[in-house]
């Protein structure tokens, strides 16, 4: 990236921040007129959470306060619980995030994204990985075309030593998205662990074909090739 492009990108980000600040002030004025305006609190929370991802991470607390106000007004506001969970997740407050995702799925058991994200948080705890697998299963039952959920479920299964089941999940993800380089690479790793080196190399080749400069994929292939040559 050239210096000129970097400067332009920064200018664009600051312009976006300025626009966000204007919208946040408008939200504040709306709330001052009607403190019980659920939608205004929600929109302010969304704008603040956008600002979190735009160079000002300390504003996460302010966004959470807005979503908590929404929940105070309407405890069944699924979106507010979900957004609060997302910020808590990004902030490393995993147990609190799980409780919020629980609220989302209590309100709407068909929220596939919430099940998926809850699985992602649970997978961070070694003692709760089986729960994570069940959450991914729920997400997939609701949205069978969610390639990311299939991949994440496969990753946790593989971590538990269930490589064959993991491979089946990677296969399903690749049916949905044949160009998913991570799925090809991870399937290769699972096959490698089962000493199915030729099949693993084929998967690594597919990953490298999609992303030729990825040193991790290339290294995995080299290791598998060496293992194959030594057999």
N, C-alpha and C positions, 0 to 999 in steps of 0.2 A: 504494500500500500504506500503510495507517495505521500509526502508531507502535505501537498495541496488537497488530496482526498481526505486526509485525516482532519485538516482544518475545516473543510466543508462539512464533514460528518459531525464534528463538534458543534459547528454553527447550527446545523440542523437540529441536533439534540437540545441545544439551549433554546432554540425557537419553540420546539415542542414543549419544553419546560415552561416557557413564558405563557404559552397558550393554556397549559394545564393550570397555571397559577390564576389566570383570568377566570377559567371555568370554576375553580375552587372558590374564588371570591363570590362568584354568582351563586354557587350552592349555599355559601354561608348566608348570603342575603335572603335567599329563599327560606332557609331554616329559621332565620331570625323572625321572619313574618309568620311562619307556621312550623313551630318546633316538632310537631307530630307528623311532619311530611316524611313518610317512610321512604318514598322514592328519592327524595332529595338527599337524605342521609346515605342511601345506598349509592347514589351517583357520586357523592362526595368521596365515599370510601373507595369506589373504583378509581376515581381520579388520583386519590392519594396513593393507592396501591400501584398505579401506573407510574407515579412519581418515584416510588420505591425502586422500580427497575430503571429509572432514569437518573442515576447518580446520587440519589438521596435516600439511602437505605434506612436512615434513622426515622423516616416518616412512617415506617410500618406500624408503629404503635398508634399513630393518629388514625390510620386506615382501620385498624382493629376497633378503635373506639367508635368509629362511625358504624361499622357493621354490628357492634354490640348494641348501639342505639336502635338500629333497625330491628334487631332481635327483641329488644325491650318492647318496641311498639308492636311487633308481630313475631312471636316466637316460632311461627311456622314458616318463616321466610327462608326457604331452602337455599336460595342464592347467597344470602348473607352468611349463613353458616358455612357454605362451601368456600366463599372468598376468605372468610376468617381462617378456615382450616388451611388454605393455601399459604397465607402469610405466615402462620405459625409453623408450617412445614418448612418453608424457606428460612425461617429464623432459627431452626434447629429445635423447636419446642414440639417434639414429635408426639409425646403422649397427649398433650393438649390438642394437637392437630387430629389425632385419632378420635378423640372424644367429639370433635366437631364433625368429622366425617360420619361418625355414628349418628349424629343428629340428622345429617343430610339424608342418610339411607333410611332412618326411621320415618322421616317426613315423606320421602319418595324412594321406595325400595327399587325403583327402576332406573335410578340415576347411575348409569354405567360408569361415567367418569369418576364419580365419588367412590364407587367400589374399587376402581382401578387405582386411584390415588391413595386410598386407604391401604390397599395392598402394597403400594410402593413404600409407605411409611412403616408398615408392619415388617416388611422384609429387612428393615434395618436392625431389627432385634432378632438375634439368632434363635431365641426361644419362642418366637412368634411367627416363624416362617411358614409353618403349616397353615396358620390363619391367613397369611398373605396369599398362599395358593388358593384358598377358598374364596378370598375376595376377588382374585383374578378370574376364578371360575365364574363367579356371579357376573362380573363385568362382561365376560365372553358370552354367557348365556343371554344377556340382554343385547349385546352388540357383537355378534360373531365375526364381524369384519374388522374388529379392532386389532390390527397387527401388533401394536405396541403392547397390548395386554397379553397376547400370546407369547411375545418375546420375553416380557418380564416374568410371566409364569414359568416359562422354560428356564430362565436364568436361576430362579429360586429352586426349581426341581433339580437342576444340575448341581447347585450348591449342596443339596441334600443327598447327593449321590444317585439320583434317579435319572441317569443319563438317557436311557431309552425313552422315558416319558418326555424328557426335555426335547429330544430330537423330534418327536411327534409334534410338539408345539411349535418348534422352529419351522417344520415343514408346513404347518398350517399358516404361519405368518408369511412364509415365502409364496404360498399360493395366493395370498392377498396382495403381497408386494414383492415380486421377484427381484426387485432392485435394492432390497434392504441389505446393505453391506454388513451391518452388525449381525443380522440374523444368519447370514452365510458364515461369517467368522465364528460366531458362537456355536453354530451347529458343528463346524469343523473341530472346535475344542472338545465338544461332547463326544464326537466320533473318535477323536484322538485318545481321549480317556478310556475308550472301549477298545483301543488298539486297532481301530479300523482306519489305518493310516492312509490308504489310497483314497478312500471316500473323504477323509478329512482334507487331503490335499486338493481334491476336486472342489470342495467348499471354499477353501482358502483362495483358490484360483478365481472363483466367482467373485469373492470379496475384493480381490486385487484388481480384477477386471473393472469393477465399479469404481474403486478408489485406488488407482495404481501407486500413489505416493505414500500410502499408509504403511509405515515401517512396522507397526505391530502385526498387521496381516502378513507381511512379507516374512517377518521373523517366525511367526507361527508355522508358516509353510516350510521354512528351512528346518525347523525342529522336527516336524512330521516327516520330511523327506529323509532326514538323518536316521530317525527311528525306523523308517521303512527299509533303508539300506542296511541297517544293522540286524534286521530280522533274517 
